[in-house]
Amino acid sequence: MDTITRRLPAVLTAVALAVLLAWPSITGFYSYNDGYYNGIVASACISAVLTISLNLAMGYGGMLSMMHTGLQLLGGYGAGHLVVKAGAPWYAGIAAGVALGAVLSAAVLLISLRATYLYFGMITLAANLIVVEGGKEWEDLTGGLNGIVGIAPGGLSKTAFYYVVLAFLVLTYIVQRNLVRSGVGRAAMAVRESPDAAAAMGIRPATTKALVFSIAGGLAGLAGALYALQLGFINPDVGLLDNGLVFFVGLFVGGIGTLAGPILGVALIALLVELIKDHARYTTLILGVALLAAMMVIPRGVVGTWGASRFGRRPDREDTDPAGGLPDSVLPPPPPGDVPALEGRGLVKHFGGVKAVDGVDISVGSGTVHGIIGPNGSGKSTTVSCLTRFHQVDDGEVLVFGETAARHPWAVPSQGVIRVFQIPHLFEQQSVLDNVLTGRRRRESYGWLAAVLRLPAYRRQDRAGRAEGRALLEFAGLAGRADRLAGSLSHGQKRLLEVVRAAASGPRVLILDEPATGLTRTEIAALARLCRGFRDAGLAVVLIEHNVEFVMDVCDQITVIDSGTVIASGAPDHVRGHPAVLEAYLGRPDLVEEATP
Ligand SMILES: Nc1ncnc2c1ncn2[C@@H]1O[C@H](COP(=O)(O)OP(=O)(O)OP(=O)(O)O)[C@@H](O)[C@H]1O
């Protein structure tokens, strides 16, 4: 039974594709009005292309786009201009539509890099208004309110154009699927869920967003060009925001952030609109109700709900004990000479009147676990943020293997310094294995085109990455959970996964901020094993912890910070009995004494 239900989506997809391929023959055989029915399905396919584009931007990229109807309009203008005014063939019109959509998206993204989700949405809304109003007013170029007419796919019959549209829908779906399942897509989802965590793994949020939004824009332009060729005209009404309702409803009913959701959603909406065509004036009302119902009953949409159900989920495997070692491919190269792996000299960071870090010196060697301890609010995390450039220092310098650290947090990982945050920053909507693969992104050398075309470079790296990811999960005892959503793990497993994900970036310096908080004894033992494994592999591990017993057990060197300054540093035995340390832990001297054998 389980096998049948798991195969159901593939079977339904094959049946749907067969029906779409045979559709002109079916309608030709059964109806005198075959042109009308072919047109409806072709329009739905074009809507699905636009909805996939919206899905890429919003669902996978986490960017609220209110400009997709505007992009569609622009694509239509591009096609209209080339085909009607320049007399170019229809495929040149399509290329123009794609290019215009991509360029406008990239431009809008670049002027709104710092905008948060809602503000970005408002900027795209403004861009949409400008395109629509520009279309109305710039008559020489756009034909004003009447638009451009007579846009025909010269040389193609209606049936042939139907197949062109179908081919572009399949192509758009493949672009989406190949992108989403590659390191490029995983990087986009990482930025969507936590730009800081993505940056800490060397993924540059701005570039990633620009790339995904431009590709989405290109696909929206494609939809616009196809739409203009299908209708034979393009005018500013196409860009009006209420036209976007169909795409939003389709996306949410089908399932935002799923591969098949946009197509299924649009198919359902197209069917609904056809069924109520005799009551067309209620269409908007009915679509509104459908959207509300979908949000309340199946917020993940049909495809998302199926995927999360026991039918759609991959079966769990048995939990396994930690086994094996670190894969060779993630081991760091030998350190260059006898320089510290990471060094902070005279670090100062003030927040207004608060001296969070006030002249900290710290030096971490390769092949050691270096603990940073201190009371709450003593400046440990701020020190780490200075070392990894998440905070720009007020004074002092940061050196990585003797060289000045890069200026931006997303650039520091390229020097081999990877950080795990105090507050969990997992990509919860991705699988456990995908989280690990996201960590590996900075070591992958293929771009979006290689991913979309699945070139050999992509396939080789993808295969190697998956094998390495599974080996890392096995080392951490998480292999049995590889295919589950990361959000479904226990707190302790999530913390271990974050450490594994960081290790997948191939770090030379690994900084773990309070990784043991909330872990069970077994999980702490697994974490200790990981830390020792990293050290034995030659990594410099920095461990910020409150669990003194764990620190004393695992660390080779310890720096103690209080009120933003270093009060002691050295081997655990030296630090344990240091008077200043006992003083700093006053009120909890038991923390230190507990650790004394
Ligand atoms: N972004 C910020 N803005 C203002 N003050 C801050 C900021 N970050 C930290 N601080 C302050 O700086 C001081 C040091 O904080 P920090 O988080 O570095 O300490 P910590 O030793 O890591 O504490 P804990 O063990 O509780 O995590 C605290 O007084 C804190 O309130």
The ligand as a Gaussian input file, in Angstrom:
#p B3LYP/6-31G(d) Opt

LIG

0 1
 N       23.832000      43.856000      19.733000
 C       24.000000      44.311000      20.973000
 N       23.577000      45.543000      21.326000
 C       23.745000      46.001000      22.570000
 N       24.355000      45.315000      23.555000
 C       24.782000      44.092000      23.292000
 C       24.643000      43.518000      21.986000
 N       25.176000      42.276000      21.998000
 C       25.638000      42.065000      23.249000
 N       25.403000      43.150000      24.015000
 C       25.787000      43.319000      25.407000
 O       27.154000      43.029000      25.482000
 C       27.452000      42.305000      26.674000
 C       28.146000      41.004000      26.298000
 O       27.202000      40.170000      25.660000
 P       27.589000      38.742000      25.075000
 O       26.367000      38.182000      24.437000
 O       28.797000      38.866000      24.260000
 O       27.927000      37.947000      26.377000
 P       28.104000      36.377000      26.586000
 O       29.265000      36.185000      27.474000
 O       28.130000      35.689000      25.284000
 O       26.763000      36.052000      27.367000
 P       25.948000      34.666000      27.425000
 O       26.821000      33.677000      28.092000
 O       24.767000      35.006000      28.273000
 O       25.596000      34.337000      26.041000
 C       26.131000      42.108000      27.390000
 O       26.006000      43.129000      28.376000
 C       25.114000      42.291000      26.317000
 O       23.902000      42.805000      26.854000

